[in-house]
Amino acid sequence: MKRIDLAVRLAAGCVASGLLGAVALAAQQPATPTLGPGLELINERCGYCHTTNQVFAARKTAAEWPAVVQAMIARGAELSPEEQKVMDDYLVATLATDRKPAVAAVQ
């Protein structure tokens, strides 16, 4: 009986481990990009040094995204001040972990 009990525990542990791994993997998947001028800038400028999936997989707050963009500019990303604002606005509106969901218009 002890062998069966051990086998059941091992099997349950493997299943639980697999489920936790699947949840962790799903949490790391990049967000689906939303169309807009910010997406165009990301594809044009960010993909030069790293994959754009890195951008969409990043988990940043509304306060953190502009700092990330500024850090990338300091590292050589070429964005005009206007383009920087467009990118900041896009990242905050579409990817910020603390963004507020859009409110549907009441009619």
ABEGO torsion letter per residue (X at the ends): XAAAAAAAAAAAAAAAAAAAAAAAAAAABBBBBBBEAAAAAAAAAAAAABBAAAAAABBBBAAAAAAAAAAAAAAGBBBBAAAAAAAAAAAAAAABAABBBBBBBBX
